[in-house]
Amino acid sequence: MRTWVFIEESLGRPEAIGFELLAKARTLDTDPAVVYLGGGSDEIIAELGAHGAATVYRIVPPEGQLPTGRAAATLASMAGTYEPELLLFGLTPTDRDVAGFLSAQLGLPVISNAVDVVVEGEDVHVINEIFGGTEIVESTFRAAPPHIVIVRPKSFTAEPAPEAKTPTVVDVPLEEAAAAALTGRHVEEHEGPKLEDAAVVVAAGRGLGSADQLQLVERLAELLGGAVGATRAIVDAGWIPYALQVGQTGKTVKPDVYIAAGLSGAMQHLVGMKDSKLIIAINKDEEAPIFGIADLGVVGDVHKVLPQLIEALESRQA
């Protein structure tokens, strides 16, 4: 099935979810293509080829404009020329906007929040999780292609192709369309690994009691070389930035180790971390839902457990 993956360049790098989508695309198409919104240096093109892209359609975004409307118009024109059958987008702000504009322009449906895509003959089935991942829904496109799918992060594992390709690069000029002016950009500063890429995540919940106690979580994450995460409750309380929220309305993470410190395990939070390889829960309430998915549970007060963990780790580094 002719499969295209839309990838945006951000801060000089392809969005990480693009490589996850390419890993899936390789299972559906022996020669998947990438629609790349960005400058696309030679190094980036080679990296896309290493992940299986046979063709890269490069669209350089306009200066001083939000690119989504014109990128969608360009993609709609390309779809008429090249006739892709499946278009994969990531669950990022730009990807969602482009997919939405494209759906409206082509008069075709879009299925969002997918965790898998299954192709049987000419049928494309999209798998979604609902009710916090407790139920699985399968939807099948009945409209004509191209089929537009928006995929959740961490649904597939990004890994290089068994054999790298040397992609054919096609520079595609932007179509004219209404565009909003871009007045500025803000890049959030952070130390250590990014939350969505970290091998270890230490997540804070309302059980910490106050914003002052976040220092325990931050220190533990630092000692483990990990990142800090949070529940929506403490984000809403203003203890921690939204960029660190894990869950249905935050980020999806899949680290090797996820330490849940003082969080109950509400369904909306579990959606964003339940696929972590090892889940360690610390909560004084032995009935907390988080223990239902934890691989290791510590029934205890985080204000006592975390300092002991920190002390033990610091003594090893001394």
FIFIVO-742732 format. One record per residue: residue in one letter; z, x, y of N, C-alpha, C in turn. Coordinates in Angstrom, 1 decimal. Each point is the difference from the previous one (the first is absolute). Layout:
   res      n_Z      n_X      n_Y     ca_Z     ca_X     ca_Y      c_Z      c_X      c_Y
     A        Z        X        Y        Z        X        Y        Z        X        Y
...
END
This chain:
   res      n_Z      n_X      n_Y     ca_Z     ca_X     ca_Y      c_Z      c_X      c_Y
     M      0.0      0.8     -1.2      0.0     -0.8      1.2      0.0      0.9      1.2
     R     -0.9     -0.3      1.0     -0.1      0.9      1.2      1.2     -0.3      0.8
     T      0.8      1.1      0.1      1.3     -0.1      0.7      0.1      0.9      1.2
     W      0.5     -0.5      1.1      0.2      0.7      1.2      1.5      0.0      0.3
     V      0.5      1.2      0.5      1.3      0.1      0.5      0.0      0.3      1.5
     F      0.7     -0.8      0.7      0.2      0.2      1.5      1.2      0.9      0.2
     I     -0.3      1.1      0.8      1.1      1.0      0.3      0.0      0.3      1.4
     E      1.1     -0.1      0.7      0.1      0.3      1.4      0.6      1.4      0.1
     E     -0.5      0.8      1.0      0.6      1.3      0.3      1.1     -0.2      1.0
     S      1.2      0.5     -0.3      1.2     -0.1      0.9      0.6      1.4      0.3
     L      0.1      0.4      1.2      0.5      1.3      0.4     -0.7      1.1     -0.8
     G     -1.3     -0.1     -0.1     -0.8      1.0     -0.6      0.0      0.0     -1.5
     R      0.6     -1.0     -0.6      0.0      0.0     -1.5     -0.4     -1.4     -0.5
     P     -0.6     -0.1     -1.2     -0.2     -1.3     -0.5      1.3     -0.7     -0.4
     E      0.1     -1.3      0.2      1.2     -0.7     -0.4      0.2      0.1     -1.5
     A      1.2      0.3     -0.3      0.4      0.3     -1.4     -0.5     -1.1     -1.0
     I      0.1     -1.2      0.4     -0.3     -1.1     -0.9     -1.5      0.1     -0.4
     G     -0.8      0.6      0.8     -1.4      0.1     -0.3     -0.3      0.8     -1.3
     F      0.8      1.0     -0.3     -0.1      0.7     -1.2      0.5     -0.8     -1.2
     E      1.0     -0.9      0.3      0.4     -0.9     -1.1     -1.1     -0.9     -0.4
     L     -0.7     -0.6      1.0     -1.1     -0.9     -0.2     -1.1      0.7     -0.7
     L     -0.3      1.2      0.4     -1.1      0.8     -0.7      0.3      0.2     -1.5
     A      1.3      0.2     -0.3      0.3      0.1     -1.4     -0.3     -1.2     -0.8
     K      0.2     -1.2      0.6     -0.3     -1.3     -0.6     -1.5     -0.1     -0.1
     A     -0.7      0.3      1.2     -1.4     -0.2      0.1     -0.8      0.8     -1.1
     R      0.5      1.1     -0.4     -0.6      0.8     -1.0      0.0     -0.7     -1.4
     T      0.9     -0.9     -0.2      0.1     -0.7     -1.3     -1.0     -1.2      0.0
     L     -0.5     -0.3      1.2     -0.9     -1.2      0.1     -1.5      0.4      0.3
     D     -0.2      1.2      0.5     -1.3      0.5      0.4      0.0      1.5     -0.2
     T     -1.1      0.5     -0.7     -0.1      1.4     -0.3     -0.3      0.8      1.3
     D     -0.6     -0.7      1.0     -0.3      0.7      1.2      0.5     -0.8      1.2
     P      1.3     -0.2      0.2      0.5     -0.8      1.1     -0.3      0.7      1.4
     A     -0.1     -0.9      1.0     -0.3      0.5      1.3      1.2     -0.2      0.9
     V      0.1      0.8      1.1      1.1     -0.2      1.0     -0.6     -0.3      1.3
     V      0.5     -1.0      0.7     -0.3     -0.3      1.3      1.1      0.6      0.9
     Y     -0.3      1.1      0.6      1.0      0.9      0.7      0.0     -0.3      1.5
     L      1.0     -0.5      0.6      0.2     -0.2      1.4      0.7      1.2      0.6
     G     -0.8      1.0      0.5      0.7      1.1      0.6     -1.1      1.2      0.1
     G      0.5      1.1      0.5     -0.9      1.1      0.2     -0.5      0.6     -1.3
     G      0.8      0.1     -1.0     -0.4      0.4     -1.3     -0.5      1.4     -0.1
     S      0.9      1.0      0.2     -0.4      1.4     -0.1     -0.5      0.3     -1.4
     D     -0.6      1.2     -0.1     -0.6      0.5     -1.3      1.1      0.1     -1.0
     E      1.2      0.4      0.4      1.2      0.1     -0.9      0.4     -1.4     -0.5
     I     -0.1     -1.0      0.8      0.4     -1.3     -0.4     -1.1     -0.6     -0.9
     I     -1.2      0.2      0.3     -1.1     -0.5     -0.9      0.1      0.7     -1.4
     A      0.3      1.3      0.0      0.2      0.6     -1.3      1.2     -0.6     -0.7
     E      1.1     -0.3      0.7      1.2     -0.6     -0.7     -0.4     -1.4     -0.5
     L     -0.7     -0.8      0.7     -0.5     -1.3     -0.5     -0.8      0.2     -1.2
     G     -0.9      1.0     -0.1     -0.8      0.3     -1.1      0.9      0.4     -1.2
     A      1.0      0.8      0.3      1.0      0.4     -1.1      0.7     -1.2     -0.6
     H      0.1     -1.1      0.7      0.6     -1.2     -0.5     -1.1     -1.0     -0.5
     G     -1.2      0.4     -0.1     -1.0     -0.8     -0.7     -1.0     -0.7      0.9
     A      0.0      0.1      1.3     -0.9     -0.6      0.9     -1.4      0.6     -0.2
     A     -1.0     -0.8     -0.3     -1.4      0.5     -0.2     -0.7     -0.1      1.4
     T      0.3     -0.9      0.8     -0.6     -0.2      1.3      1.1     -0.3      1.0
     V     -0.2      0.6      1.2      0.9     -0.3      1.1     -0.8     -0.5      1.2
     Y      0.3     -1.3      0.3     -0.7     -0.6      1.2      1.0      0.3      1.2
     R     -0.4      0.9      0.8      0.9      0.4      1.1     -0.2     -0.7      1.3
     I      1.0     -0.7      0.5     -0.1     -0.8      1.2      1.0      0.7      1.0
     V     -0.5      0.6      1.1      0.9      0.6      0.9      0.5     -1.1      1.0
     P      1.3     -0.2      0.1      0.5     -1.0      0.9     -0.3      0.2      1.4
     P      0.0     -1.0      0.8     -0.3      0.1      1.4      1.1      0.6      0.8
     E     -0.2      0.8      1.0      1.0      0.5      0.9      0.6     -1.1      0.9
     G      1.3     -0.1      0.1      0.6     -0.9      0.9     -0.1     -1.5     -0.4
     Q     -0.3     -0.3     -1.2     -0.1     -1.3     -0.5      0.7     -0.2     -1.3
     L      0.6     -1.2     -0.3      0.4     -0.2     -1.3     -1.2     -0.2     -0.9
     P     -0.1      0.7     -1.2     -1.2      0.0     -0.7     -0.3     -1.2     -0.9
     T      1.0     -0.9     -0.2     -0.1     -0.9     -1.1     -1.2     -1.0      0.1
     G     -0.2     -0.6      1.2     -1.1     -0.9      0.1     -1.4      0.6     -0.2
     R     -0.2      1.1      0.6     -1.3      0.7     -0.2     -0.2      0.5     -1.4
     A      1.1      0.5     -0.5     -0.1      0.6     -1.4     -0.3     -1.2     -1.0
     A      0.6     -1.2      0.2     -0.3     -1.1     -0.8     -1.5     -0.4      0.1
     A     -0.5     -0.1      1.2     -1.4     -0.3      0.3     -0.9      1.0     -0.7
     T      0.4      1.2      0.1     -0.9      1.1     -0.7      0.1     -0.2     -1.5
     L      1.1     -0.3     -0.5      0.2     -0.1     -1.4     -0.8     -1.3     -0.5
     A      0.0     -1.0      0.8     -0.8     -1.2     -0.4     -1.4      0.3     -0.1
     S     -0.5      0.8      1.0     -1.4      0.3      0.0     -0.4      0.9     -1.2
     M      0.9      0.9     -0.4     -0.1      0.9     -1.1     -0.1     -0.8     -1.3
     A      0.9     -1.0     -0.1      0.1     -0.8     -1.2     -1.4     -0.7     -0.3
     G     -0.6     -0.4      1.1     -1.3     -0.6     -0.2     -1.1      0.9     -0.4
     T      0.1      1.3      0.4     -0.9      1.0     -0.4      0.2      0.6     -1.4
     Y      1.2      0.3     -0.3      0.3      0.7     -1.2      0.6     -0.9     -1.2
     E      0.4     -1.2      0.4      0.4     -1.0     -1.0      1.2      0.5     -0.9
     P      1.1      0.5      0.5      1.1      0.3     -0.8      0.6     -1.3     -0.7
     E      0.6      0.1     -1.1      0.5     -1.2     -0.7      1.5     -0.1      0.2
     L      0.7      1.1      0.3      1.5     -0.1      0.1      0.4      1.0      1.1
     L      0.8     -0.5      1.0      0.5      0.7      1.1      1.5      0.1     -0.1
     L      0.6      1.2     -0.1      1.4      0.2     -0.1      0.6      0.5      1.3
     F      1.0     -0.7      0.5      0.7      0.4      1.2      1.5      0.2     -0.3
     G      0.6      0.9      0.7      1.5      0.2     -0.1      0.8     -1.0      0.8
     L      1.2     -0.1     -0.3      0.9     -0.9      0.8      0.5      0.8      1.2
     T     -0.9      0.4      1.0      0.4      0.6      1.2     -0.5     -0.8      1.1
     P      0.5      0.2      1.3     -0.4     -0.9      1.1     -1.5      0.0      0.2
     T     -0.6      1.2      0.1     -1.4      0.1      0.2     -0.8     -0.7     -1.1
     D      0.3      0.4     -1.2     -0.7     -0.6     -1.2      0.0     -1.5      0.0
     R      1.2     -0.5      0.3      0.1     -1.5     -0.1     -0.8     -0.6      1.1
     D      0.0      0.6      1.2     -0.8     -0.6      1.1     -1.5      0.1     -0.3
     V     -0.5      1.1     -0.5     -1.4      0.1     -0.4     -0.4     -1.0     -1.0
     A      0.9     -0.1     -1.1     -0.3     -0.9     -1.1     -0.1     -1.4      0.5
     G      1.0     -0.4      0.9      0.0     -1.3      0.6     -1.2     -0.3      0.8
     F     -0.4      0.9      0.9     -1.2     -0.2      0.8     -1.3     -0.1     -0.9
     L      0.0      0.9     -1.0     -1.2      0.0     -0.9     -0.1     -1.3     -0.8
     S      1.2     -0.5     -0.5      0.0     -1.3     -0.7     -0.6     -1.1      0.9
     A      0.4      0.0      1.2     -0.5     -1.1      0.9     -1.5      0.2      0.3
     Q     -0.4      1.2      0.2     -1.4      0.2      0.3     -1.0     -0.3     -1.2
     L      0.5      0.3     -1.2     -0.8     -0.3     -1.2      0.2     -1.4     -0.5
     G      1.0     -0.6      0.5      0.3     -1.4     -0.6      0.5      0.1     -1.4
     L      0.7      1.0     -0.4      0.5      0.2     -1.3      1.5      0.2     -0.1
     P      0.6     -0.4     -1.1      1.4      0.1     -0.1      0.5      1.4     -0.1
     V      1.3      0.2      0.3      0.7      1.3     -0.2      1.3     -0.3     -0.7
     I      0.3      0.8     -1.1      1.3     -0.2     -0.7      0.9      1.2      0.4
     S      1.1     -0.3      0.5      0.9      1.1      0.5      1.2      0.2     -0.9
     N      0.7      1.1      0.2      1.3      0.3     -0.7     -0.2      0.2     -1.5
     A     -1.2      0.5     -0.3     -0.3      0.2     -1.5      0.8      1.2     -0.5
     V      0.3      0.0     -1.3      0.6      1.1     -0.7     -0.9      0.5     -1.1
     D     -1.1     -0.7     -0.3     -1.0      0.5     -0.9     -1.3     -0.8      0.1
     V     -1.1      0.6     -0.4     -1.3     -0.7      0.0     -0.6      0.3     -1.4
     V     -0.4     -1.1     -0.6     -0.6      0.0     -1.4     -1.4     -0.5      0.1
     V     -0.9      0.7     -0.6     -1.4     -0.4      0.0     -0.4     -0.3     -1.4
     E     -0.5     -1.2     -0.3     -0.5     -0.4     -1.3     -1.4     -0.6      0.2
     G     -1.0      0.8     -0.4     -1.4     -0.4      0.3     -0.3     -0.1      1.5
     E     -0.4     -1.1      0.5     -0.2     -0.2      1.4      1.2     -0.6      0.7
     D      1.1     -0.3     -0.8      1.2     -0.7      0.6      0.9      1.1      0.5
     V      0.6     -0.3      1.1      1.0      0.9      0.6      1.3     -0.8      0.1
     H      1.0      0.5     -0.7      1.3     -0.6      0.0      1.0      0.8      0.8
     V      0.8     -0.6      0.8      0.9      0.7      0.9      1.5     -0.4     -0.4
     I      0.8      1.0     -0.3      1.4     -0.3     -0.4      0.9      0.2      1.2
     N      0.9     -1.1      0.1      1.0      0.0      1.1      1.4     -0.2     -0.6
     E      1.0      0.5      0.7      1.4     -0.3     -0.4      0.5     -0.9      1.1
     I      0.7     -1.0     -0.5      0.7     -1.0      1.0      1.4     -0.1     -0.4
     F      0.8     -0.7      0.9      1.4     -0.2     -0.2      0.7      1.3     -0.4
     G     -0.3      1.0      0.9      0.7      1.3     -0.2     -0.4      0.8     -1.2
     G     -1.2     -0.3     -0.5     -0.5      0.7     -1.2      0.5     -0.6     -1.3
     T      0.6     -1.1      0.1      0.5     -0.7     -1.3     -1.1     -0.8     -0.6
     E     -1.1     -0.3      0.7     -1.1     -0.8     -0.6     -1.3      0.7      0.3
     I     -1.0     -0.1     -0.9     -1.3      0.6      0.2     -1.0     -1.1      0.1
     V     -0.9      0.2      1.0     -1.1     -1.0      0.2     -1.3      0.8     -0.1
     E     -1.0     -0.6     -0.7     -1.3      0.5     -0.1     -1.0     -0.9      0.7
     S     -0.8      0.5      0.9     -1.0     -0.7      0.7     -1.3      0.5     -0.3
     T     -1.0     -0.8     -0.1     -1.4      0.4     -0.3     -0.9     -0.4      1.1
     F     -0.8      0.9      0.5     -1.0     -0.3      1.1     -1.1     -0.9     -0.6
     R     -0.4     -1.1      0.7     -1.1     -0.9     -0.4     -1.1      0.1      1.1
     A      0.3      0.6      1.1     -1.1      0.2      1.0     -0.9      1.1     -0.4
     A     -1.1      0.1      0.7     -0.9      1.2     -0.2      0.6      1.2      0.5
     P     -0.4      1.2     -0.5      0.5      1.3      0.5     -0.6      0.3      1.4
     P      0.7      0.9      0.7      1.0      0.9     -0.5      1.4     -0.7      0.0
     H      0.8      0.4     -1.0      1.3     -0.5     -0.1      1.0      0.9      0.8
     I      0.8     -0.6      0.8      0.8      0.8      0.9      1.5     -0.1     -0.4
     V      0.6      1.2     -0.3      1.4      0.0     -0.5      0.8      1.0      0.8
     I      1.2     -0.5      0.4      1.0      0.9      0.7      1.1      0.3     -1.0
     V      0.3      1.3     -0.2      0.9      0.4     -1.1      1.3      0.6      0.6
     R      1.1     -0.3     -0.7      1.3      0.5      0.4      0.1      1.5     -0.3
     P      0.7      0.7      0.9      0.2      1.5     -0.3      0.7      0.2     -1.3
     K     -0.2      1.1     -0.6      0.6      0.5     -1.3     -0.4     -0.9     -1.2
     S     -1.0     -0.8      0.2     -0.5     -0.8     -1.2     -0.7      0.9     -1.0
     F     -0.6      1.1      0.5     -0.7      0.9     -0.9      0.5      1.4      0.4
     T     -0.1      0.9     -1.0      0.4      1.4      0.2     -1.2      0.8      0.5
     A      0.2      0.7      1.2     -1.1      0.8      0.5      0.0      1.3     -0.8
     E     -1.2      0.3     -0.5     -0.2      1.3     -0.7     -1.4      0.4      0.0
     P     -0.3      1.3      0.0     -1.4      0.4      0.1     -0.8     -0.4     -1.2
     A     -1.3     -0.1      0.1     -0.9     -0.4     -1.0     -0.1      1.1     -1.1
     P     -0.2     -0.3     -1.2     -0.2      1.0     -1.0     -1.1      1.0      0.4
     E     -1.0     -0.5      0.6     -1.1      0.9      0.5     -0.3     -0.4      1.5
     A      0.2      1.0      0.8     -0.3     -0.2      1.5     -1.5     -0.2      0.2
     K     -0.2     -0.8      1.1     -1.4     -0.3      0.4     -0.3      0.7      1.3
     T     -1.2      0.2      0.3     -0.4      0.4      1.4     -0.7     -1.2      0.6
     P      0.8     -0.6      0.9     -0.5     -1.3      0.5     -1.2      0.1      0.9
     T     -0.8     -1.0     -0.1     -1.1     -0.2      1.0      0.6     -0.6      1.2
     V     -0.2      0.6      1.2      0.6     -0.5      1.2     -1.1     -0.8      0.8
     V      0.3     -1.2      0.3     -0.9     -0.8      0.8      0.7     -0.4      1.3
     D     -0.5      0.5      1.1      0.6     -0.4      1.3     -0.5     -1.3      0.5
     V      0.9     -0.9      0.2     -0.4     -1.4      0.4      0.4     -0.3      1.4
     P     -0.9     -0.3      0.9      0.3     -0.3      1.4      0.8     -1.4      0.0
     L      0.8      0.0      1.0      0.8     -1.2      0.2     -0.8     -1.1      0.6
     E      0.2     -1.2     -0.6     -0.6     -1.2      0.6      0.7     -0.4      1.3
     E     -0.7     -0.7      0.8      0.6     -0.5      1.3      0.8     -1.3     -0.4
     A      1.2     -0.1      0.6      0.8     -1.2     -0.2      1.1      0.1      1.0
     A      0.7     -1.2      0.2      1.1      0.0      1.0      1.1      0.9     -0.5
     A      0.6      0.8      0.9      1.0      0.9     -0.4      1.1      0.0      1.1
     A      1.2      0.2     -0.5      1.2      0.1      0.9      0.2      1.5      0.5
     A      0.4      0.2      1.2      0.2      1.3      0.5      1.3      0.6     -0.6
     L     -0.1      1.3     -0.3      1.2      0.7     -0.6      0.6      0.7      1.2
     T      1.2     -0.4      0.3      0.7      0.6      1.2      0.9      1.1     -0.3
     G      0.4      0.2     -1.2      0.9      1.1     -0.4      0.4      0.0     -1.4
     R      0.5      1.2     -0.5      0.4      0.1     -1.4      1.5      0.5      0.0
     H      0.7     -0.4     -1.0      1.4      0.5     -0.1      0.1      0.5     -1.5
     V      0.4      1.3     -0.1      0.2      0.5     -1.3      1.5      0.2     -0.2
     E      0.6     -0.7     -1.0      1.4      0.1     -0.2      0.4      1.4     -0.7
     E      0.9      0.7      0.6      0.4      1.2     -0.5      1.0     -0.2     -1.2
     H     -0.1      1.0     -0.9      1.0     -0.1     -1.2      0.1      1.4     -0.6
     E      1.1      0.2     -0.6      0.3      1.2     -0.7      0.0     -0.2     -1.5
     G     -0.4      1.0     -0.8     -0.1     -0.1     -1.4     -1.2     -0.9     -0.5
     P      0.0     -0.3     -1.2     -1.2     -0.7     -0.6     -0.1     -1.4      0.6
     K     -1.2     -0.6      0.0     -0.2     -1.4      0.4      0.6     -0.9     -1.0
     L      0.5     -1.1      0.4      0.7     -0.9     -0.9     -0.9     -0.4     -1.2
     E     -1.3     -0.4      0.3     -0.9     -0.4     -1.1     -0.5      1.1     -0.9
     D      0.2      1.2      0.4     -0.4      1.2     -0.8      1.1      0.7     -0.7
     A      1.2     -0.3      0.3      1.2      0.8     -0.4      0.2     -0.2     -1.5
     A      0.4      1.1     -0.7      0.4      0.0     -1.4      1.4     -0.6     -0.2
     V      0.8      0.1      1.0      1.4     -0.6      0.0      0.2     -0.8      1.2
     V      0.5     -1.3     -0.2      0.3     -0.8      1.2      1.4     -0.5     -0.2
     V      0.8      0.2      1.1      1.4     -0.5      0.1      0.0     -1.2      0.9
     A      0.2     -1.2     -0.5     -0.1     -1.2      0.8      1.3     -0.5      0.4
     A      0.1     -0.4      1.3      1.3     -0.5      0.5      0.0     -1.6      0.1
     G      1.1     -0.6     -0.4      0.1     -1.4      0.1      1.2     -0.4      1.0
     R      0.2     -1.3      0.1      1.0     -0.5      0.9      1.4      0.4     -0.4
     G      0.1      0.4     -1.3      1.3      0.4     -0.6      0.6      1.2      0.7
     L     -0.8      0.8      0.7      0.5      1.1      0.7      1.0     -0.3      1.1
     G     -0.2     -1.3      0.5      1.0     -0.5      1.0     -0.3      0.2      1.4
     S     -0.6      1.1      0.4     -0.3      0.3      1.4     -1.1      1.1      0.1
     A     -0.6      0.0      1.2     -1.1      1.0      0.2      0.6      1.4     -0.1
     D      1.3      0.2      0.3      0.6      1.3      0.0      0.0      0.6     -1.4
     Q      0.0     -0.8     -1.0      0.1      0.4     -1.4     -1.4      0.5     -0.5
     L     -1.0     -0.3      0.7     -1.4      0.5     -0.4      0.0      1.5     -0.2
     Q      0.9      0.7      0.6      0.0      1.5     -0.1      0.2      0.4     -1.5
     L      0.7     -0.8     -0.7      0.2      0.3     -1.5     -1.4     -0.1     -0.7
     V     -0.7     -1.0      0.3     -1.3     -0.2     -0.7     -1.0      1.1      0.5
     E      0.0      0.3      1.2     -0.9      1.1      0.6      0.4      1.3     -0.6
     R      1.3      0.3     -0.1      0.4      1.3     -0.6     -0.4      0.1     -1.5
     L      0.2     -1.0     -0.7     -0.4      0.0     -1.4     -1.5      0.2     -0.2
     A     -0.7     -0.7      0.8     -1.5      0.1     -0.1     -0.4      1.4      0.4
     E      0.6      0.6      1.0     -0.3      1.4      0.4      0.3      1.0     -1.2
     L      1.1     -0.2     -0.6      0.4      0.9     -1.1     -1.0     -0.1     -1.2
     L     -0.5     -1.2     -0.2     -0.9     -0.3     -1.1     -1.5      0.3      0.3
     G     -0.2      0.3      1.3     -1.4      0.2      0.4     -0.8     -1.3      0.0
     G      0.7     -1.1      0.3     -0.6     -1.3      0.0     -0.1     -0.6      1.3
     A     -0.3     -1.3      0.0     -0.2     -0.8      1.3      1.1     -1.1      0.0
     V      0.2     -0.5      1.1      1.0     -1.1      0.2     -0.8     -1.3      0.1
     G      0.5     -1.1     -0.8     -0.6     -1.3      0.1      1.1     -1.0      0.4
     A     -0.4     -1.2      0.2      0.9     -1.0      0.5     -0.4     -1.4     -0.4
     T      1.0     -0.9      0.0     -0.3     -1.4     -0.2     -0.3     -0.7      1.3
     R     -0.6     -1.2     -0.1     -0.4     -0.7      1.2      1.3     -0.4      0.8
     A      1.1     -0.2     -0.7      1.2     -0.4      0.7      0.5      1.0      1.1
     I     -0.1      1.3     -0.4      0.5      1.0      0.9     -1.0      0.4      1.0
     V     -1.3     -0.3     -0.3     -1.1      0.2      1.0      0.2     -1.1      1.1
     D      0.2     -1.2     -0.5      0.2     -1.1      1.0      1.2      0.2      0.8
     A      1.0      0.7     -0.5      1.3      0.2      0.7     -0.2      1.1      1.0
     G     -1.1      0.7      0.0     -0.3      1.1      0.9      0.6      1.3     -0.4
     W      0.4      0.2     -1.2      0.7      1.2     -0.5     -1.1      1.1     -0.2
     I     -1.2     -0.4     -0.3     -1.0      1.0     -0.5     -1.4     -0.5      0.4
     P     -1.0      0.8      0.2     -1.3     -0.5      0.4     -0.7     -0.8     -1.1
     Y     -0.9     -0.9      0.4     -0.8     -0.8     -0.9     -0.8      0.9     -0.9
     A     -0.5      1.1      0.4     -0.8      0.9     -0.8      0.6      0.4     -1.3
     L      1.4     -0.1     -0.1      0.7      0.4     -1.2      0.3     -1.2     -0.9
     Q     -0.5     -1.2      0.3      0.4     -1.1     -0.8     -0.9     -0.1     -1.3
     V      0.7     -0.2     -1.1     -0.6     -0.2     -1.3      0.1     -1.4     -0.4
     G     -1.1     -0.6     -0.5      0.0     -1.4     -0.4     -1.3     -0.7      0.3
     Q      0.1     -1.3     -0.2     -1.1     -0.9      0.1     -0.6      0.1      1.4
     T      0.8      0.1      1.0     -0.5      0.1      1.4      0.1      1.4      0.5
     G      0.2      0.9     -0.8      0.1      1.5      0.3     -1.0      0.8     -0.8
     K      0.5      1.1     -0.4     -0.9      0.9     -0.8      0.3     -0.1     -1.5
     T     -1.0      0.3     -0.8      0.1      0.1     -1.4      0.1      1.5     -0.4
     V      1.1      0.3     -0.8      0.2      1.4     -0.4      0.0      0.0     -1.5
     K     -0.3      1.2     -0.6      0.0      0.2     -1.4      0.5      1.4     -0.3
     P      1.2      0.4      0.4      0.5      1.4     -0.1      0.4      0.2     -1.5
     D      0.3      1.3     -0.2      0.5      0.4     -1.3      1.5     -0.5     -0.1
     V      0.7      0.0      1.1      1.4     -0.4      0.0      0.2     -0.9      1.2
     Y      0.6     -1.2     -0.2      0.3     -0.9      1.1      1.5     -0.3     -0.1
     I      0.8      0.5      1.0      1.4     -0.2      0.1      0.3     -1.2      1.0
     A      0.5     -1.1     -0.6      0.3     -1.2      0.8      1.5      0.0      0.4
     A      0.3      0.3      1.2      1.4      0.2      0.5      0.5     -1.2      0.8
     G      0.8     -0.8     -0.6      0.6     -1.1      0.7     -0.9     -1.1      0.3
     L     -1.1     -0.2     -0.8     -0.9     -1.1      0.2      0.1     -0.9     -1.3
     S     -0.1     -1.3      0.3      0.2     -1.0     -1.1     -1.2     -0.2     -0.9
     G     -1.2      0.2      0.5     -1.2     -0.1     -0.8     -0.6     -1.4      0.2
     A     -0.2     -0.4      1.2     -0.7     -1.3      0.3     -1.4      0.1     -0.5
     M     -0.5     -1.1     -0.4     -1.4      0.0     -0.6     -1.0      0.6      0.9
     Q      0.1     -0.2      1.3     -1.0      0.5      1.0      0.1      1.5      0.0
     H      1.1      0.6     -0.3      0.2      1.5      0.0     -0.6      0.5     -1.3
     L      0.3     -0.6     -1.1     -0.4      0.5     -1.3     -1.5      0.1     -0.1
     V     -0.7     -0.9      0.7     -1.5      0.1     -0.1     -0.5      1.4      0.4
     G      0.7      0.6      1.0     -0.5      1.3      0.5      0.4      1.2     -0.7
     M      0.9     -0.1     -1.1      0.5      1.2     -0.6      0.2     -0.1     -1.5
     K     -0.3     -1.2     -0.6      0.4     -0.2     -1.4     -0.8      0.8     -1.0
     D     -1.1      0.6      0.5     -0.8      0.9     -0.9      0.4      1.5      0.0
     S      1.1      0.3      0.7      0.5      1.3      0.1      0.3      0.5     -1.4
     K     -0.2      1.3     -0.3      0.2      0.5     -1.4      1.4     -0.1     -0.4
     L      1.0      0.4      0.9      1.4      0.0     -0.4      0.7     -0.7      1.2
     I      0.7     -1.1     -0.3      0.8     -0.7      1.1      1.5      0.2     -0.3
     I      0.7      0.5      1.0      1.4      0.2      0.0      0.6     -0.9      1.0
     A      0.9     -0.9     -0.4      0.6     -1.0      0.9      1.5      0.3      0.2
     I      0.5     -0.1      1.2      1.4      0.2      0.4      0.4     -1.2      0.7
     N      0.9     -0.8     -0.5      0.5     -1.2      0.6      1.3     -0.4     -0.6
     K      1.0     -0.4      0.9      1.3     -0.4     -0.5      0.0     -1.4     -0.7
     D     -1.1     -0.7      0.2     -0.1     -1.3     -0.6     -0.8      0.1     -1.4
     E      0.7     -0.1     -1.1     -0.6      0.2     -1.3     -1.0     -1.1     -0.3
     E      0.0     -1.1      0.8     -0.9     -1.1     -0.3     -1.3      0.1      0.9
     A     -0.1      1.1      0.8     -1.1      0.2      0.9     -1.3      0.0     -0.7
     P     -1.0     -0.7      0.4     -1.3     -0.1     -0.7     -0.7      1.4     -0.2
     I      0.3      0.9      0.9     -0.6      1.4     -0.2      0.3      0.6     -1.3
     F      1.2     -0.3     -0.6      0.3      0.5     -1.3     -0.9     -0.5     -1.1
     G     -0.7     -1.1      0.3     -0.9     -0.6     -1.0     -1.2      0.8     -0.3
     I     -0.4      0.8      1.0     -1.2      0.9     -0.2      0.4      1.5      0.0
     A      1.2      0.3      0.2      0.4      1.4      0.1      0.1      0.7     -1.4
     D     -0.5      1.2      0.0      0.1      0.8     -1.2      1.5      0.6     -0.1
     L      0.6      0.2      1.1      1.4      0.5      0.0      0.7     -0.7      1.1
     G      1.2     -0.6     -0.3      0.7     -0.7      1.0      1.4      0.6      0.1
     V      0.4      0.1      1.3      1.4      0.5      0.3      0.7     -1.2      0.7
     V      1.0     -0.5     -0.6      0.8     -1.1      0.6      1.1      0.7      0.8
     G     -0.2      0.0      1.3      0.9      0.7      0.9     -0.3     -0.1      1.4
     D      0.9      0.5      0.9     -0.1     -0.1      1.4     -0.9      1.1      0.5
     V     -1.1     -0.3      0.7     -0.9      1.1      0.4      0.7      1.0      0.9
     H      1.0     -0.4      0.7      0.7      0.9      0.9      0.9      1.0     -0.7
     K      0.2     -0.2     -1.3      0.7      0.9     -0.9     -1.0      0.8     -0.9
     V     -1.0     -0.7     -0.5     -1.0      0.6     -0.9     -0.9      1.0      0.7
     L     -0.6     -0.4      1.1     -0.9      0.9      0.7      0.6      1.3      0.5
     P      1.2      0.0      0.6      0.6      1.3      0.3      0.2      0.9     -1.2
     Q      0.4     -0.6     -1.1      0.1      0.8     -1.2     -1.3      0.6     -0.5
     L     -1.1     -0.8      0.1     -1.3      0.6     -0.4     -0.4      1.1      1.0
     I      0.2     -0.3      1.3     -0.3      1.0      1.0      0.8      1.3     -0.2
     E      1.2     -0.1     -0.3      0.9      1.2     -0.2     -0.5      0.8     -1.2
     A     -0.3     -0.8     -1.1     -0.5      0.7     -1.2     -1.3      0.8      0.2
     L     -0.9     -0.7      0.7     -1.3      0.7      0.3      0.2      1.2      1.0
     E      0.8     -0.2      0.9      0.3      1.1      1.0      0.6      1.2     -0.7
     S      0.9     -0.3     -1.0      0.6      1.1     -0.7     -1.0      0.8     -0.9
     R     -1.0     -0.7     -0.4     -1.0      0.7     -0.8     -0.9      0.9      0.8
     Q     -0.2     -0.4      1.3     -0.8      0.8      0.9      0.8      1.1      0.7
     A      1.3      0.0     -0.2      0.8      1.1      0.7     -0.2      1.3     -0.7
END
